Amino acid sequence: DIQMTQSPSTLSASVGDRVTITCRASQFISTWLGWYQQKPGKAPKLLIYQASTLESGVPSRFSGSGSGTEFTLTISGLQPDDFATYYCQQYNSYPNTFGQGTKLEIK
Amino acid sequence: QVQLQQWGAGLLRPSETLSLTCSVDDESFRAYCWSWIRQAPGKGLEWIGDINENAGTNYNPSLKSRVTISLHTSKNQFSLRLNSVTAADTAIYYCAREKLEMATKPDAFDIWGQGTLVTVSP
């Protein structure tokens, strides 16, 4: 299985900040990577797919980059609604695997 | 917007069989692959398996010996069965759509069900 490692596990930030979450794959996955946002008691929501393509309806303050084994999710100008847990997911090969999550907290 | 509605038993005893169903309210059902994903309390996401429009399946090797995913095309539904459950199977189970039509490889999940909490307790 391809292991996905996110950092940091927890991130404290303020409204208006720019934050970056990193996801590393244990093997080459090209750009077959998605980013999800999950709020308590809710299903995950797809934000970005193919490493850098914004899902329809997702605000443009979210952006993704990277290829190969290292990827980043950047949120520019944090809004109160953005405080949640974020997961990366590789879909280069079966089984699909997720990172352990990054909890974005209000500072 | 396509919606997924899922249901199934929420409380099981060890060794019983988990059974969940997910219904898709759109005729595009036949064009996509459909997955089951679970999340143990306070933990991350684990992909269980998927099924395509031809009822071909892929399973997570960690669960493969106990899992069956089935397609019920006439009802726009698909289902999950997990045999011989233990406390380690306690989780919220989600059904989800894989993003691309007629996908021939794994994909991102763009539409999710509401989740079903399944608790395994003696």
Interface residues (C-beta under 8 A of the other chain):
Chain A: D1 W32 G34 Y36 A43 P44 K45 L46 Y49 Q50 E55 Y87 Q89 Y91 N92 S93 Y94 P95 N96 T97 F98 G99 Q100 G101
Chain B: S35 G44 L45 E46 W47 N58 Y59 N60 P61 S62 Y94 A96 K99 K105 P106 D107 A108 F109 D110 W112 G113 Q114 G115
